[in-house]
Amino acid sequence: MKTTIFSMLLMFLLFGNVATAQDMIMKKNNELIKCKIREIGIDEVKYNLPEYSADVLFAIDKDKIIKIIFENGQEMEFEKEMTNPANYLENKKNIIKIDFLSPLTGNTTFAYERSLRPGRSFEATLGLIGLGVDASDRNAGGAFTKFGYKLIKDPDFYLRGMRYAHVLKGSYIKPEVALGFYNHDVWMWRDWSSSQSSQKERESVFSGTVQLVVGKQWIMDNAFAFDFFVGIGYGFSSGNNDYSNYHYGYSIMDESFPLAFSSGLKIGYLFK
C-alpha cells in the first residue's frame, strides 16, 4: 500500500513538473513571456500561452526579442537584422581614400576608414602640405592629421528584412578633431617710408579644429567609394590669419570669430 501511494506521489510530481515547465521569451523592453515555443521563422516566433487553448497561436517579431530561454535551459539570442554583422560578411570593411581636389589647393590628403560595426566606422586622415599646386606662392611645407568617428544614418523606419546596402554606404555625421603644423613664406611690412617696404619671411603655423562633419558616401560594386562632405566647427591658429585663413585641410576665421570650415570629395578603394 505504501509503495502504491509513493508511486502515485512520484507520478504526480513528475506530471506537475512537465505541466509547469515553460519556455520564456525575453523582449527588448525586459518583459518576459512564459509560453511554449511552436515555431521560429525567418521574421517571427510563434508560441502558445498556457492560459489559452493550444489551438490559439501567438506571434512576435524577432526584432523585438533579446533571447529565448527554453525549458531545458538552452538559450537562443536574437539581433536586429539591420545591424547584424552576419549580414555583411561579404562587405569589404576598409577603404583607402584620396581627397580628389586637394592637390589643387597645395596639399595631398589621404584617409583610411574602417568599419567597426554596422552604422559605425572610424576614419583617420593625413595631409601632406606642400605636395600639390602652390598657386599663392607660399612655398609651404608640413602636415595635418584628422580623426573622426562616423555615425552612419539608420532608416527613419524599419521594415522586415531591411539592411544597409553596404556597411559603409550612406549619409553620416562625423565628430572630428584635426591638428596641423606647417611653415610658409609671408611678406612682412617693415618700413613704410622706404621703397623697400616689405620683405619675405618664414612663418611657422600651428592650428587645430573641432568640427561636426556631415556627408554621404557611395559604394560601387564593393570596390570603389565616393565620399562628399562639408564640416563646420571651431578652430585656432598661431599664424597671421590676415595673410590667409586657409590652413590646407580646413579654413579658420580670425581670433574674434574662430569658426572653422572644411569640404571635399574623396575617392577610395575598398579592401578586406
C-alpha positions in Angstrom: 0.0 0.0 0.0 2.8 2.4 0.9 4.6 1.5 -2.3 1.4 2.4 -4.3 1.0 5.7 -2.5 4.7 6.6 -3.1 4.4 5.7 -6.8 1.3 7.9 -7.1 3.0 10.8 -5.4 6.1 10.4 -7.7 3.9 10.3 -10.8 2.1 13.4 -9.6 5.3 15.3 -9.1 6.6 14.3 -12.5 3.5 15.3 -14.3 3.3 18.5 -12.3 6.9 19.5 -13.4 6.1 18.7 -17.0 2.9 20.7 -16.9 4.7 23.8 -15.3 7.8 23.6 -17.5 7.8 26.5 -19.9 9.8 28.3 -22.5 10.4 32.0 -21.9 10.7 34.9 -24.4 12.8 37.9 -23.2 11.7 41.0 -25.0 13.9 44.1 -25.5 11.6 46.1 -23.1 12.6 43.5 -20.4 9.1 41.8 -20.5 9.1 38.0 -20.1 6.6 35.9 -21.9 6.1 32.4 -20.4 4.9 30.2 -23.2 5.5 27.1 -25.3 7.5 27.8 -28.5 5.9 26.3 -31.6 7.9 27.8 -34.5 10.9 30.1 -35.1 10.6 31.5 -38.6 12.6 34.0 -40.6 10.8 37.0 -39.3 8.8 35.9 -36.3 8.4 33.5 -33.4 5.1 31.6 -32.9 4.1 30.3 -29.5 1.2 29.2 -27.2 0.2 30.7 -23.9 -0.8 28.4 -21.1 -3.9 30.3 -20.3 -5.3 29.9 -23.8 -6.2 26.8 -25.8 -3.3 25.1 -27.7 -5.2 25.9 -30.9 -4.6 29.7 -30.3 -1.2 30.6 -31.8 0.5 33.9 -31.0 3.4 35.5 -32.9 6.0 38.1 -32.1 8.5 39.9 -34.4 12.1 38.6 -33.9 13.4 42.2 -33.8 11.5 42.7 -30.5 13.3 39.7 -28.8 16.6 39.6 -27.0 16.6 35.9 -26.5 14.5 32.7 -25.9 15.2 30.5 -22.9 13.9 27.0 -23.5 12.5 24.8 -20.8 15.7 22.6 -20.8 17.9 25.7 -20.1 19.2 26.2 -23.6 19.2 29.8 -24.9 18.8 31.4 -28.3 19.8 35.0 -28.8 18.5 37.4 -31.5 19.8 40.5 -33.1 18.2 43.2 -35.3 18.8 42.2 -38.9 19.7 45.8 -39.8 22.7 45.8 -37.5 23.5 42.1 -37.5 27.2 41.8 -38.6 26.5 38.3 -40.1 24.5 40.1 -42.9 27.6 42.0 -44.0 30.3 39.3 -44.1 30.8 39.8 -47.8 31.3 43.5 -47.5 34.8 44.9 -47.5 35.4 46.8 -44.3 38.4 49.0 -45.1 38.9 52.0 -47.5 42.0 53.9 -48.6 40.9 57.3 -50.0 42.4 60.4 -51.5 40.9 63.9 -51.4 40.4 64.3 -55.1 40.8 68.1 -55.3 43.4 68.6 -52.5 46.5 68.7 -54.8 45.0 71.8 -56.5 45.0 73.6 -53.1 48.6 72.9 -52.1 48.4 69.6 -50.3 47.7 65.9 -50.9 45.4 64.3 -48.5 45.0 60.6 -47.8 42.4 58.9 -45.5 41.8 55.4 -44.1 38.4 54.3 -42.9 37.5 51.1 -41.2 34.0 49.7 -40.3 33.7 49.0 -36.6 30.2 47.6 -36.8 27.1 48.3 -38.9 26.4 52.0 -38.7 29.7 52.9 -37.1 33.2 53.5 -38.5 36.5 55.2 -37.7 38.4 57.5 -40.1 42.0 58.8 -39.9 43.4 61.4 -42.3 46.9 62.5 -43.2 47.5 65.6 -45.3 51.0 66.4 -46.8 51.2 70.2 -47.1 53.3 71.4 -50.0 52.7 68.3 -52.1 50.5 70.0 -54.7 50.0 73.1 -56.7 51.3 76.3 -55.0 49.1 78.8 -56.6 49.6 81.5 -54.0 53.4 81.1 -53.9 53.5 80.3 -50.2 56.2 77.6 -50.5 54.6 75.7 -47.6 55.7 72.5 -46.1 54.2 70.5 -43.2 51.4 68.1 -42.4 48.0 67.8 -40.7 46.0 64.9 -39.3 42.3 64.4 -38.6 40.5 61.8 -36.6 36.7 61.2 -36.8 34.0 58.7 -35.7 31.3 58.2 -38.3 27.7 57.7 -37.3 26.0 56.3 -40.4 22.3 57.1 -40.6 19.7 54.4 -39.9 16.4 54.4 -41.9 13.6 56.6 -40.4 11.5 53.5 -40.3 12.3 49.8 -40.3 10.8 47.0 -42.5 11.3 43.3 -42.1 14.5 42.2 -43.9 15.8 45.7 -44.2 19.6 46.2 -44.1 22.3 48.5 -45.3 23.1 48.2 -49.0 26.7 48.3 -47.9 28.0 48.6 -44.3 30.0 51.7 -45.2 27.4 53.3 -47.5 25.0 56.1 -46.6 24.6 59.6 -45.1 26.6 60.2 -42.0 27.6 62.6 -39.2 31.2 62.6 -38.1 32.6 64.4 -35.0 36.2 65.2 -36.0 39.3 66.7 -34.5 42.3 68.0 -36.5 45.8 69.3 -35.9 48.3 70.8 -38.3 51.7 72.3 -38.5 53.5 73.9 -41.4 56.0 76.6 -42.4 55.3 79.1 -45.3 56.5 82.4 -46.7 54.8 85.6 -45.8 55.6 89.2 -46.9 56.2 91.4 -43.8 55.9 95.2 -44.0 58.8 96.9 -42.3 59.4 100.5 -43.3 56.6 102.5 -44.8 59.0 105.4 -45.7 61.3 103.2 -47.7 60.7 102.0 -51.2 61.7 98.5 -49.9 58.7 98.4 -47.6 58.3 94.6 -47.4 60.4 91.5 -47.2 59.7 87.8 -47.3 59.9 85.9 -44.1 59.3 82.3 -43.0 56.4 81.8 -40.6 55.5 78.7 -38.6 51.9 77.9 -38.1 50.2 75.5 -35.6 46.5 75.1 -36.0 43.6 72.8 -35.0 39.9 72.4 -35.2 36.9 70.6 -33.7 34.2 70.1 -36.3 31.0 68.4 -37.0 31.2 66.9 -40.5 28.2 65.8 -42.5 28.4 63.9 -45.7 27.3 61.0 -47.8 29.3 58.0 -49.1 28.5 55.9 -52.1 30.0 52.4 -52.6 30.2 51.0 -56.1 30.5 47.2 -56.6 32.0 46.7 -53.2 35.2 48.1 -54.6 35.1 51.9 -55.0 34.0 54.7 -52.7 32.9 58.3 -53.3 32.6 60.5 -50.2 31.4 64.1 -50.3 31.5 66.1 -47.1 31.2 69.5 -45.5 32.2 70.5 -42.0 31.8 73.4 -39.5 33.1 73.9 -36.1 35.7 75.9 -34.0 39.4 76.4 -34.7 42.6 78.1 -33.6 45.7 79.2 -35.3 49.1 80.6 -34.2 49.7 82.2 -37.6 48.7 85.6 -39.1 45.2 85.0 -40.3 45.3 88.4 -42.0 47.6 86.7 -44.6 45.5 83.6 -45.2 42.5 81.9 -43.5 43.3 78.7 -45.3 45.2 76.1 -43.4 45.1 73.4 -46.0 42.9 70.7 -44.5 40.5 73.4 -43.3 39.9 77.2 -43.1 39.7 79.2 -39.9 38.4 82.7 -39.4 40.3 85.3 -37.2 40.5 85.1 -33.4 37.5 87.3 -32.9 35.3 84.8 -34.9 37.1 81.4 -34.7 34.8 79.4 -36.9 36.3 76.6 -38.9 35.1 75.1 -42.2 36.1 72.2 -44.4 34.8 70.4 -47.5 36.0 67.9 -50.1 35.4 64.9 -52.3 37.2 61.7 -51.5 37.5 58.7 -53.8 38.7 55.4 -52.5 39.4 51.7 -52.9 37.9 49.0 -50.7 39.7 46.0 -49.3 39.2 43.3 -46.7 
